[in-house]
Amino acid sequence: MAASSSSSSSIKPIFTTRSKSSNSSKSSLLSFLHNTNPKPISLKFSSHNSNYTTPPSFTIRNSLQTALETSELPVSKFQDDLNLQAVTPKPTILVSEKLGEAGLAILRSFGNVECLYDLSPEALCEKISQCDALIVRSGTKVTRSVFEAANGKLKVVGRAGVGIDNVDLQAATEFGCLVVNAPIANTVAAAEHGIALLASMARNVSQADASIKAGKWLRSKYVGVSLVGKTLAVMGFGKVGSEVARRAKGLGMNVIAHDPYAPADKARAVGVELVSFHQALATADFISLHMPLNPTTSKIFNDETFAKMKKGVRIVNVARGGVIDEEALVRALDSGVVAQAALDVFTEEPPAKDSKLVQHENVSVTPHLGASTKEAQEGVAIEIAEAVVGALRGELSATAINAPMVPSEVLSELAPYVVLAKKLGRLAVQLVSGGSGIKSVKLIYRSARDPDDLDTRILRAMITKGIIEPISASFINLVNADFTAKQKGLRISEERVVADSSPEFPIDSIQVQLSNVDSKFAAAVSENGEISIEGKVKFGIPHLTRVGSFGVDASLEGNLILCRQVDQPGMIGKVGNILGEHNVNVNFMSVGRTFRRNHGIMAIGVDEEPNQDSLKEIGKVPAIEEFVFLKL
């Protein structure tokens, strides 16, 4: 969201100064509006109707300096104010389900927190357009409608727990919203609850308890089975599943597991054998479910799978209710194929009061208590709060669900190259003539480091951002870059080339090639017929170093004019005079040429956007064969 006069009314000025010539107050800097796509920032004064814009790289100090000079007040009087650094409005964080106080404290230290529980879907959609972040547990459904209603405002959804089946990940990705969860803090609690259900089911604890409370004493009816020596199949060998396996081994059980993604060495370390899905069904005395709910696992336990189980199997589910076809389970219980079931989760929560499954005498139930310990609730609250705050700061959480994980140290090292990548993308798309559609992009990274050590995902995302955003309404970030590119039919390939340079720096240069397109600047077309530009980072600043076959040296700050010219004396002066006459400030000029007195490319950095008259005059200079103005 770009700052503008229409949006300034909701942002409080940092301070007000009093003009010597007037009793009215002049509001200085309003604020920087949060946006991962930096745009000009508006400063509005109450005694003016005009807006003053400064580049987003300026700090508040620069802006306050301008404000004070405009108000004709002595700068020294407000020197303390000039030491302020960039400030952004506090983000709004909506918490739609109860969260531990420790987590809320972390959130409140960073943003404005609103706790609104039991919101209807309509109320959530109405509220979400005002929120930067949303934190939910399992009860709130974050559907496509929610992301559509957010209008791009929502930056992160935090799931206080492990499962994310109540969040539409596809929609989140399309709208560039990061989804994070809290998979660690409640692991032990969920595993302990699974073991508690396992043991109580084997010994008929809940049924016997209810019987005694009803005034009965039926010892012979509730004879149980022992766990020692029995085979437990753990279906899903992730964090919770592996913890259940450890505890079951301690109870003397033989533990097998099925998980197509679990490493065998991890299972062996716990003393667990990984087996196929059908082998697990056929050999288990007890089955404990710990798999996520997705299209593949939905109702995976159905009439067909129950028929393949050992007669008298006992099932525990502390994962997701939807992995079991509940009607099929009732049939399996009635037939005796499944002797007992202990369930903490259901397809619909809460289940209907007259549910045949819940009322079945061989079923023990709890109301989704897997993570419900004091310790787990506090831990989950802290874990999700830290993940959400980190995401709002622009950090990539280790628990992000729909974005590639880029370690913080890699992000820090690649920071200047991220800026370079985005600007190369913006340059490349502006070189394409209007009727050409971009379909194929090749990115070439030159580095002295081993290609396997070079993580280019964020660079690819930023080049994609630079290419797509200027010609569409899409907002691109690391979350949705690949998805959006694919959706628009943009094929992006990457190549890593070993460079003869210092491995101290991660990347020597980045080259962007666009194939099968026409160029509005013929000099940008390489010998292979592709639009080709290349850039480097020099002293922390992105530079354009090659256009087509021409070497250049242009700082990618401000705007840029590229001119292909006949290499002869006086060209820099002619173009400089034209720009000066039109009050366009030139911040640098450089010329790259093939060889002496042949052709060259003059790169001109300008602070302002030249008007059409000045550009026409440049085009009329006889030695200039073509030119292009590029916004950065």
Helices and strands as residue ranges (DSSP letters): G 8-10, E 16-18, E 25-27, E 41-44, E 51-54, H 60-70, G 75-78, H 79-82, E 92-95, H 101-108, E 112-115, H 121-128, E 133-136, H 144-150, E 156-159, H 169-174, E 178-181, H 187-202, H 205-213, G 220-222, E 231-235, H 239-250, E 254-258, H 264-270, E 273-274, H 277-283, E 286-289, H 303-307, E 313-317, G 321-323, H 326-335, E 338-343, H 356-359, E 363-365, H 374-392, H 408-430, E 440-447, G 451-453, H 457-468, G 469-471, H 481-487, E 491-498, E 509-515, G 522-524, E 531-538, E 541-547, E 550-555, E 559-566, H 571-581, E 586-593, E 599-606, H 612-620, E 624-630
